């Protein structure tokens, strides 16, 4: 799914909808079909090629600051535990525990694997001898776009290629 200006809405780097949502948006006249798959869906009175790329008819203004979500914390930290570098069993950790006055903010939350999170427990980094690899920070939209490119989706249909990485520098 693309914004009305044909830019992806998501920084991961795609905005993906299921086929049912895409068809519903077509019927509600909220999107333009840009490209189709070869596959057809049918009902008793109607048939339609599945849209592979759609653009919104109404422009959605992208937020200037990314939402503070678990996924965006993981994306900022490149899906890496900030204590040991592991990529599995990720959760998030308050660097300064909430019990010690730590807030749930960009500047105090990092991605952490479950074993490190349990080992650090309710202690300050100095008490646990566990300092985050990278100091937590509030990322910009471009930070998340840049990190999102490092984790392409498992499947990329050929009709999507013209819309990926729209802000990349073109080669001569």
C-alpha positions in Angstrom: 0.0 0.0 0.0 1.3 3.4 -1.0 0.4 6.9 0.1 -1.3 9.2 -2.4 2.2 10.4 -3.4 3.2 6.8 -4.1 5.6 6.6 -1.2 5.3 3.6 1.2 3.7 4.6 4.5 5.8 2.2 6.6 9.5 2.3 7.4 9.9 -1.4 7.4 10.1 -0.7 4.3 6.7 -1.8 3.1 3.1 -1.1 4.1 1.4 -4.4 3.6 -2.3 -5.2 3.5 -3.9 -8.6 3.3 -5.7 -9.3 0.0 -9.1 -9.0 1.8 -8.3 -5.5 3.1 -7.1 -4.4 -0.4 -10.3 -5.6 -2.1 -12.4 -3.9 0.6 -10.5 -0.6 0.1 -11.1 -0.9 -3.7 -14.9 -1.4 -3.2 -15.0 1.5 -0.7 -13.2 3.6 -3.3 -10.4 4.5 -0.9 -7.5 3.3 -3.2 -6.4 3.3 -6.8 -5.1 0.0 -8.2 -1.6 0.5 -9.4 -0.6 -3.1 -10.3 -2.2 -6.6 -10.2 -1.2 -10.1 -9.5 -2.2 -12.8 -12.0 -4.5 -14.4 -9.5 -8.3 -13.8 -9.8 -10.8 -13.8 -6.9 -14.4 -14.6 -7.8 -17.8 -14.5 -6.3 -21.1 -15.6 -7.9 -21.6 -12.2 -9.5 -18.1 -10.7 -9.7 -14.5 -11.5 -10.5 -11.4 -9.4 -10.1 -7.7 -9.7 -10.4 -6.0 -9.3 -7.0 -4.3 -5.9 -6.6 -0.6 -6.2 -5.8 0.0 -2.5 -5.4 -2.6 0.1 -4.4 -2.3 3.8 -3.6 -4.5 5.7 -1.2 -6.7 8.3 -2.8 -6.4 10.7 0.1 -2.9 11.7 1.2 -2.0 10.7 4.8 0.5 13.1 6.3 3.4 11.0 7.7 4.1 11.7 11.3 7.3 13.7 12.0 8.1 11.6 15.0 7.8 7.8 15.1 5.4 6.3 17.5 6.9 4.8 20.6 6.0 1.1 20.1 7.7 -2.2 20.9 8.3 -2.8 17.2 9.9 0.6 16.6 12.2 0.1 19.7 13.2 -3.2 18.1 13.7 -1.6 14.7 15.7 1.3 16.2 17.9 -1.3 18.0 18.1 -3.4 14.8 16.4 -6.4 16.4 19.5 -6.9 18.6 19.7 -7.3 22.4 21.5 -4.2 23.6 23.3 -6.1 26.3 24.7 -9.2 24.5 24.0 -8.8 20.8 21.6 -11.7 20.6 18.7 -11.6 18.1 16.3 -14.2 19.6 13.7 -14.0 22.3 13.6 -10.2 22.2 11.7 -8.2 24.8 12.4 -4.7 26.0 14.1 -3.5 29.1 13.9 -0.3 31.1 17.6 0.8 31.5 16.6 2.6 34.7 14.0 0.3 36.2 10.5 1.8 36.7 10.8 0.9 40.4 13.8 3.3 40.5 12.0 6.2 38.7 12.7 5.1 35.1 10.2 6.2 32.5 8.8 4.2 29.6 10.4 6.5 27.0 12.7 6.2 24.0 15.6 7.4 26.1 15.1 4.7 28.7 14.0 1.5 26.9 16.1 -0.8 24.9 15.7 -4.2 23.1 16.9 -7.0 25.3 16.8 -10.8 25.0 14.9 -12.6 27.7 18.0 -14.0 29.5 19.6 -10.6 29.7 16.4 -9.0 30.9 16.1 -11.6 33.6 19.8 -11.3 34.6 19.6 -7.5 34.8 16.3 -7.7 36.7 15.3 -4.7 38.7 18.8 -3.2 38.9 20.6 -0.2 37.4 23.1 -0.9 34.7 26.0 -0.1 37.1 24.6 -2.5 39.7 24.1 -5.3 37.2 27.4 -4.6 35.3 25.3 -4.5 32.1 25.6 -1.3 30.0 23.6 -1.1 26.7 25.7 -1.4 23.6 24.1 1.8 22.3 22.6 4.5 24.4 18.9 4.6 23.9 17.6 7.6 21.9 14.5 8.9 20.2 15.0 7.9 16.6 13.9 10.0 13.6 11.8 8.7 10.8 14.9 8.5 8.6 16.7 6.4 11.3 13.8 3.9 11.2 13.8 3.9 7.3 17.5 3.3 7.3 17.2 0.4 9.7 14.1 -1.0 8.0 16.2 -1.5 4.8 18.4 -3.9 6.7 15.5 -6.3 7.2 13.8 -6.8 3.8 10.6 -8.8 3.9 10.9 -12.6 3.2 8.9 -12.2 -0.1 9.1 -9.4 -2.6 6.8 -9.5 -5.6 8.2 -8.1 -8.8 5.4 -5.5 -9.0 6.6 -4.0 -5.7 10.1 -3.2 -6.8 9.4 0.2 -8.3 8.1 1.4 -4.9 10.7 0.1 -2.6 13.4 2.4 -1.2 11.9 5.4 -3.0 14.3 7.8 -1.2 17.5 5.9 -2.1 20.2 7.7 -4.1 20.0 6.6 -7.7 23.1 5.3 -9.5 24.1 7.0 -12.7 
